[in-house]
Amino acid sequence: MIKSNLFHRKVLIVLDDADDHKQLVALAGSHDWFGQGSRIIITTREENLLNSHAVDMIHHTSLLNDKEAIELFCKRAPRNDRNVEDYELLSKGVVSYAGGLPLALIVLGSFLCDKDINEWRSALARLKEVPNASILETLKISYDGLKQVEKTLFLDIACFLEERIKMMRWKSLMLVVFTLL
């Protein structure tokens, strides 16, 4: 049906977070389904899916570096009439928290754009304790896309790191206690 309706038409199709070869075949079977100059953009975490569909070009993306992250964040959380020095350190804290994830920067920038400096401080402190729900949902989608073995490994590593952090805190506390004695 897609082929017959869009045959000879120039189209732009974006398939986001594709994870099934059958989906690609059903929605964008082959080049001859669409008119000259058409573009199909597929985002996926499965490079083998793109290879099996014989796509023309694969573009790998990476996390944003600090400079790019600050630029993106500042576009979403403008500081037009605000004292830049007051917000600079807080902006760096937010960017550090987001870890180069563009969606996290956009969500946080949009949330903070109309807030005053005290609300920024409060929000940043809360984020360190309880992560933003939109960011968690995005990360959950990534986690859900993992194979069961990968999920198990991820959880093992996360638990190991949590225990290691607790152990480091315990050792620091014991050092303080022994120093005081």
Disulfide bonds with the S-S distance in Angstrom:
none
